[in-house]
């Protein structure tokens, strides 16, 4: 279930990133903060699902997703790729990895143990 929710988030990110002329968000903040926050949430989600030894792989996949989406935006007539967006994505991923290594990673297994859904 956790992985499916994460992939739904990836799909939502793709749609939001490639929708012609963008999708108006309910709250407008600095564009780069939105990028960093989105990729922070994505990386936090997946570091909650995978073991510590996979955190670098999760981070690399998230950064590559961000770069890939920027590349796809360059191919659309209504969007454009921005290096600053890819950099903001990477900053969000780096912050999430730092928190994961500090002990916040693996949250899904802890939550399942607390709820009695997994062995202690």
Secondary structure, 3 states (H helix, E strand, C coil): CHHHHHHHHHHHHHHHHHCCCCCCCCCCCCHHHHHHHHHHHHHHHHHCCCCHHHHHHHHHHHHHHHHHHHHHHHCCCCCCCCHHHHHHHHHHHHHHHHHHHHHHCCHHHHHHHHCCCCCC
